[in-house]
Amino acid sequence: MALQRWITEMGMGVDVHGGDYTKAAKRAVSDALRHSSLNFFAVTDKTHHDMHIEVRIGVAEPDSVDCDAVAAEVPYGTVTVIPTVGGLDVPAPAGPDLLVIANAAILVSFEDR
């Protein structure tokens, strides 16, 4: 099956206290989704169920991301989450607290017909 990318959305999320990479990743996905409105379904022969969605998450510790929890943030389509090295960790001025910044790229593709 060949896929053709139609949409690229970007977002950023932060866990200000606690260093939770999954929480930051989920917020990045939510941020990206809030900046989109897909209006082309009425003029194409496609539905939101036809979407193949690749969510790329950039964080300093990709193995710490719960991919299933991040995928659950996307309400439609077939979702794949790929965590990768990126984002930014900002240590607290004192103590063990950690601010985690995650970046998300949401890539929406449809089967080429």
BALOBA-1460 file (C-alpha; in Angstrom, 3 decimals):
// residues 113
<rec num="1" residu="m" x="0.000" y="0.000" z="0.000"/>
<rec num="2" residu="a" x="1.468" y="3.342" z="-1.048"/>
<rec num="3" residu="l" x="0.665" y="6.304" z="1.140"/>
<rec num="4" residu="q" x="0.490" y="9.925" z="0.017"/>
<rec num="5" residu="r" x="1.031" y="12.585" z="2.687"/>
<rec num="6" residu="w" x="-1.629" y="15.299" z="2.727"/>
<rec num="7" residu="i" x="-1.118" y="17.136" z="6.016"/>
<rec num="8" residu="t" x="1.727" y="18.045" z="8.378"/>
<rec num="9" residu="e" x="0.894" y="19.590" z="11.749"/>
<rec num="10" residu="m" x="3.317" y="20.689" z="14.454"/>
<rec num="11" residu="g" x="2.944" y="21.218" z="18.180"/>
<rec num="12" residu="m" x="4.873" y="21.702" z="21.397"/>
<rec num="13" residu="g" x="4.081" y="20.484" z="24.902"/>
<rec num="14" residu="v" x="5.706" y="20.978" z="28.280"/>
<rec num="15" residu="d" x="5.646" y="19.196" z="31.614"/>
<rec num="16" residu="v" x="6.710" y="22.079" z="33.823"/>
<rec num="17" residu="h" x="7.316" y="20.015" z="36.963"/>
<rec num="18" residu="g" x="8.077" y="16.344" z="37.236"/>
<rec num="19" residu="g" x="10.030" y="15.446" z="34.097"/>
<rec num="20" residu="d" x="7.193" y="13.377" z="32.581"/>
<rec num="21" residu="y" x="8.042" y="12.786" z="28.909"/>
<rec num="22" residu="t" x="4.670" y="11.202" z="28.133"/>
<rec num="23" residu="k" x="2.754" y="14.132" z="29.619"/>
<rec num="24" residu="a" x="4.823" y="16.589" z="27.559"/>
<rec num="25" residu="a" x="4.348" y="14.446" z="24.429"/>
<rec num="26" residu="k" x="0.568" y="14.261" z="24.908"/>
<rec num="27" residu="r" x="0.426" y="18.031" z="25.310"/>
<rec num="28" residu="a" x="2.477" y="18.475" z="22.108"/>
<rec num="29" residu="v" x="0.026" y="16.287" z="20.179"/>
<rec num="30" residu="s" x="-2.940" y="18.154" z="21.654"/>
<rec num="31" residu="d" x="-1.312" y="21.467" z="20.680"/>
<rec num="32" residu="a" x="-0.857" y="20.315" z="17.082"/>
<rec num="33" residu="l" x="-4.427" y="19.038" z="16.811"/>
<rec num="34" residu="r" x="-5.892" y="22.277" z="18.177"/>
<rec num="35" residu="h" x="-4.267" y="24.157" z="15.285"/>
<rec num="36" residu="s" x="-5.966" y="22.173" z="12.540"/>
<rec num="37" residu="s" x="-9.332" y="22.003" z="10.869"/>
<rec num="38" residu="l" x="-9.681" y="19.423" z="8.135"/>
<rec num="39" residu="n" x="-12.291" y="20.632" z="5.687"/>
<rec num="40" residu="f" x="-11.465" y="18.573" z="2.602"/>
<rec num="41" residu="f" x="-13.531" y="15.481" z="3.434"/>
<rec num="42" residu="a" x="-16.682" y="16.938" z="1.822"/>
<rec num="43" residu="v" x="-14.928" y="17.352" z="-1.553"/>
<rec num="44" residu="t" x="-12.993" y="14.070" z="-1.587"/>
<rec num="45" residu="d" x="-13.950" y="10.451" z="-1.379"/>
<rec num="46" residu="k" x="-12.235" y="10.072" z="1.988"/>
<rec num="47" residu="t" x="-13.262" y="10.047" z="5.647"/>
<rec num="48" residu="h" x="-11.386" y="10.654" z="8.869"/>
<rec num="49" residu="h" x="-11.292" y="6.860" z="9.314"/>
<rec num="50" residu="d" x="-9.133" y="6.586" z="6.145"/>
<rec num="51" residu="m" x="-6.316" y="8.624" z="7.680"/>
<rec num="52" residu="h" x="-2.953" y="7.007" z="8.414"/>
<rec num="53" residu="i" x="-1.404" y="9.163" z="11.116"/>
<rec num="54" residu="e" x="2.257" y="9.105" z="12.060"/>
<rec num="55" residu="v" x="3.037" y="10.999" z="15.251"/>
<rec num="56" residu="r" x="6.729" y="11.798" z="15.657"/>
<rec num="57" residu="i" x="7.645" y="12.906" z="19.179"/>
<rec num="58" residu="g" x="10.977" y="14.553" z="19.959"/>
<rec num="59" residu="v" x="12.101" y="14.335" z="23.593"/>
<rec num="60" residu="a" x="15.450" y="13.974" z="25.312"/>
<rec num="61" residu="e" x="14.593" y="10.433" z="26.476"/>
<rec num="62" residu="p" x="12.436" y="8.794" z="23.774"/>
<rec num="63" residu="d" x="12.325" y="5.429" z="25.568"/>
<rec num="64" residu="s" x="10.440" y="7.156" z="28.416"/>
<rec num="65" residu="v" x="7.414" y="7.940" z="26.196"/>
<rec num="66" residu="d" x="4.312" y="5.750" z="26.566"/>
<rec num="67" residu="c" x="3.409" y="5.473" z="22.860"/>
<rec num="68" residu="d" x="-0.055" y="4.020" z="23.528"/>
<rec num="69" residu="a" x="-0.957" y="6.964" z="25.786"/>
<rec num="70" residu="v" x="0.244" y="9.431" z="23.134"/>
<rec num="71" residu="a" x="-1.664" y="7.604" z="20.353"/>
<rec num="72" residu="a" x="-4.849" y="7.865" z="22.430"/>
<rec num="73" residu="e" x="-4.680" y="11.674" z="22.050"/>
<rec num="74" residu="v" x="-5.497" y="11.327" z="18.329"/>
<rec num="75" residu="p" x="-9.249" y="10.767" z="17.891"/>
<rec num="76" residu="y" x="-9.322" y="9.303" z="14.343"/>
<rec num="77" residu="g" x="-7.442" y="7.162" z="11.888"/>
<rec num="78" residu="t" x="-4.771" y="4.524" z="12.243"/>
<rec num="79" residu="v" x="-2.112" y="6.008" z="14.536"/>
<rec num="80" residu="t" x="1.564" y="5.130" z="14.837"/>
<rec num="81" residu="v" x="3.779" y="6.927" z="17.383"/>
<rec num="82" residu="i" x="7.523" y="7.199" z="16.795"/>
<rec num="83" residu="p" x="9.512" y="8.727" z="19.673"/>
<rec num="84" residu="t" x="12.882" y="10.174" z="18.704"/>
<rec num="85" residu="v" x="15.668" y="12.178" z="20.299"/>
<rec num="86" residu="g" x="14.776" y="15.861" z="20.390"/>
<rec num="87" residu="g" x="12.961" y="18.342" z="22.581"/>
<rec num="88" residu="l" x="14.692" y="19.930" z="25.533"/>
<rec num="89" residu="d" x="15.245" y="19.194" z="29.216"/>
<rec num="90" residu="v" x="15.620" y="22.219" z="31.481"/>
<rec num="91" residu="p" x="16.896" y="21.454" z="34.975"/>
<rec num="92" residu="a" x="15.548" y="23.354" z="37.953"/>
<rec num="93" residu="p" x="17.856" y="25.949" z="39.514"/>
<rec num="94" residu="a" x="17.862" y="23.826" z="42.666"/>
<rec num="95" residu="g" x="16.575" y="20.369" z="43.481"/>
<rec num="96" residu="p" x="15.612" y="17.405" z="41.323"/>
<rec num="97" residu="d" x="12.750" y="19.071" z="39.408"/>
<rec num="98" residu="l" x="12.923" y="18.908" z="35.609"/>
<rec num="99" residu="l" x="11.060" y="20.857" z="32.927"/>
<rec num="100" residu="v" x="10.531" y="18.694" z="29.823"/>
<rec num="101" residu="i" x="9.728" y="20.119" z="26.384"/>
<rec num="102" residu="a" x="8.404" y="17.788" z="23.676"/>
<rec num="103" residu="n" x="7.907" y="18.527" z="19.990"/>
<rec num="104" residu="a" x="5.318" y="16.723" z="17.884"/>
<rec num="105" residu="a" x="4.940" y="16.369" z="14.152"/>
<rec num="106" residu="i" x="1.668" y="14.820" z="13.035"/>
<rec num="107" residu="l" x="1.842" y="13.455" z="9.494"/>
<rec num="108" residu="v" x="-1.486" y="12.526" z="7.888"/>
<rec num="109" residu="s" x="-1.478" y="10.313" z="4.820"/>
<rec num="110" residu="f" x="-4.071" y="8.482" z="2.756"/>
<rec num="111" residu="e" x="-3.779" y="5.408" z="0.576"/>
<rec num="112" residu="d" x="-2.899" y="6.319" z="-2.984"/>
<rec num="113" residu="r" x="-5.782" y="5.190" z="-5.175"/>
